Amino acid sequence: MPKKRPEHQYLLDQLQQIARGLGETFAPFCEVVVHDLSKPDHAILAIHNNLSGRQVGDPMTELGKQRIADVDFPQVVANYPNRFPDGRQAKSTSIGIRDSQGNYVAALCLNVDLTVFQNLQNVLTRFGATGVAPGVDESLAPLGSQSLRGYIDEFAAHRSTTPRALKADERRTLLRELKEGGLLEVRRAIDTVAQHLGVSRTTLYIDTRKIGL
């Protein structure tokens, strides 16, 4: 009969597998670290996507010390600002692991390198920037389509939903209101409505027949 492993070691073994999976999923911008809180001076048991330059066997962080010193310390501390040794900004989450007695025995920590996303955001912001052209207010959409989409958005909002989540009966009520308001006279109105609702033109034509439009 196999020898039963102590609970502490069992928890650490399982936690290392979880850390490995998270590390592979969120590589390369998220560092995943497993801490053995029973060994404060040599707490790091595993580290994946090493972004901080730490090594297995290195001591725990100040947050780890606070956790083992206070049984009421929050089990999950999520998305707090942090910084890597080289100055890069990070977003961290620390999850404490308790044993069956309620004592903290381990921690799983995720440290996300924000510079990757900040650089991407800067690129997207620059790419999406437009210049100022005095007197020019152009849209490539058919005239009136903006009002049509705005009416649909407002209709859905009043029902605490989104245009694409409208049910069939709500969609037919919408079509009736659009017809009564003259918005279906807008050029390519059916195309615009179908696209905004996420349905086919055929579906809308069937809807219009059912309500006698």
Sequence and secondary structure as in RCSB ss.txt:
>XXXX:A:sequence
MPKKRPEHQYLLDQLQQIARGLGETFAPFCEVVVHDLSKPDHAILAIHNNLSGRQVGDPMTELGKQRIADVDFPQ
VVANYPNRFPDGRQAKSTSIGIRDSQGNYVAALCLNVDLTVFQNLQNVLTRFGATGVAPGVDESLAPLGSQSLRG
YIDEFAAHRSTTPRALKADERRTLLRELKEGGLLEVRRAIDTVAQHLGVSRTTLYIDTRKIGL
>XXXX:A:secstr
      HHHHHHHHHHHHHHHHHHHSTTTEEEEEEETT GGG EEEEES  S   TT    HHHHHHHH TTS S
EEEEEEEE TTS EEEEEEEEEE TTS EEEEEEEEEEHHHHHHHHHHHHHHH     TT    SS TTHHHHHH
HHHHHHHHTTS GGG  HHHHHHHHHHHHHTTGGGSTTHHHHHHHHHT  HHHHHHHHHHTT 
